[in-house]
Amino acid sequence: MNKVACLAALAAFVTCHTFAASPWRETMGFSITTNVGYGNEVFVVGNHPDLGSWNPTRAAKLYWTDGNVWTGKVGIKSGETVDYKFVSLPNTPDDVCDPANANWMPPGEGTHSVTTAPAQPDAPYVGKTIYYFSSLTNITLIYSSAGGDFATAPMNVVGAGRQSGEFLYRVSEIGEAGERIEFVLSGMSGGNTIYDHAPYPGYGSEPDNNYFTTLDAFYLQDGNIFNYRPPATVSPSQIISSNAVSTFSPSPSRTMKIYLPRGYTENTWKRYPVIYMHDGENTFYPGGVNGSWDAGGTADREISQGRMRESIIVALNSTSQRTREYLPPEDNSGGAGFGDVYGNFLKYDVKAKIDAEFRTLPDRPNTATIGASSGGLIVTYLGWATNVFGLIGPFSPAYLISPNFNQRIANEPKQPLRIFTATGTAGDPEVRILPDTWPVLDSFLKKGYVSNVDLVSRIGCGQMHNEATWASWLPECFRFLLNIWDEPNRVAQDEHPPVITWASGGDGPTALVHRTLAGFRYELQLATNGIAGNWQLLQGSTPEVLPWSSRLWPLTNVPQSARTAFFSQLGELI
């Protein structure tokens, strides 16, 4: 287990500065009392991306309660002041995306409300730090932070590269901590200016393909962004074929394909979250007769640009009993569903095999499942009923064939899930699926799921029930379910190791305090006979959740005679 450590004696102090707001989402409540009539939904919309950037179809949905009160909770970026108002839209597929149908409340310009999300602790560092391996000389970073104007910053040589003629460059204190950064690099080669753009299209300012990430500290190597120092050579992603043998009838055995992310071969120290995807014959390029989701290509792009965690993807083919296998057991559509049997097959046959043969993170918060149509229905069931899957992506979920399961969601307590869901508005069966999606969304909201925190729901205006649509939703789904900020940033921890300081009360020192980073857990150790002496564990922490914060260690269990000793604080990766 990799550790970083710092030591502190009584005289150690550090000065803290205010540098940037946290990327943490604060839960904010919104309510309006209004009678919009049957067949309409109410949303809160505003001038911030967390509120749809004034686009009602990307706004946060509210749910109806007695007295015509529409209410709900929304995650707003910490410290942000936002303008907002409410809007109602008809919930029919033909009408929900037409701006002419939007009923703004209150109407008119200049009638919005304003609110501010509570601020979180300030960053323990200034801006962003970037390392870059390149054989170019005179490197300049050209960047935009948080969507602002582009600026430039020279990068300095700080070490040798991986081979002769290459250098390691570094720049720090640029941009804003916790915000997105868009950038390219320029340098000289043989008297010519060369620009290094991202190897994938579709992101950054047109017409160029710029790098685009929210990470605060990272390496850029061969077009890839890493939140740890990568090995000199990083193997590309690979897809291997295997067979999933079923011991649960009537769910049969089937073919499955397994995507292993970049660097899986070299990074033997690392374990990975796993995404289980259904209709596996359409998951990876080129897919079947209807095309594919191109999940491997999307994962390559999102991982390479520091927008998604490195993850394993397991794609399980469907079978001739697809509808019943993807149907909850309490419902019937062409026969009783046996989604419970399929769930056991996944849990005890497939997942057990994957966890045994690959370096996985097998717990619920690191286990995802994504599917579409009936596949979207089964991922909702698997998340709700199996206690295995903590991250779910129901695309165009076929709730129209599961009325009993839908009622179960409404009646049972909230499950510890993070949910990304989307439904289109065009063509059959999408136009039949959308009406049954609204009440299930209401159930999620009534349970206490918070938009932008553990729920994202999207309306796919003009999008149809096909692989091309689902492929277009996958990048945002990956970024939300496999959020890059959920895992420890080794570069940030190496750059900004925690420094122990004293917290004092009226009678002198009462506690030790230091800054923390997300995903790390910390230990406080004591030695009374010098740094080279024997160290004793005093206290330990659970993994930190906030992007950054402060941890206080009360000294209630330390004898007064030991308070002139050395203390060691260790940051452990989860």
ABEGO torsion letter per residue (X at the ends): XBBBBBBBBAABBBBBBBABBBABBBBBBBBBBBBAEBGBBBBBBBABAAAGGGBAAABBBBBBBBGGBBBEBBBBBBGBBBBBBBBBBBABAAAAABAAABBBOBBEBGABBBBBBBBBBBBABBEBBBBBBBABBGBBBBBBBGGBBBBBBBBBBAEBBABBGBBBBBBBGBEBBGBBBBBBBBBBBGGBBBBBBBABBGBEBOABBBBBBABABBBBBGGBBBABBBBABBBBBBBBBBBBBBABOABBBBBBBBBBBBGAAABAABBBBBBBBBGAAAABOAEBAAEBAGAAAAAAAAAAAGABBBBBBBBBBBBAAAAAAABBAABBBGEBBAAAAAAAAAAAAAAAAAAAABBBBABAAABBBBBBEAAAAAAAAAAAAAGABABBBBBGBBAAABAAAAAAAAABBBBBBBBBBBBBABEOAAAAAAAAAAAAAAAAAAAGBBBGAABBBBBBBGBBBBAAAAAAAAAAAAAAABBAAABBBAAAAAABBBBBBBBBBAAEBABBBBBBBBGBBBBBBBBAAEAABBBBBABBBBBBABABBBBBBBAAABBAAAAABBBBBBBBBX
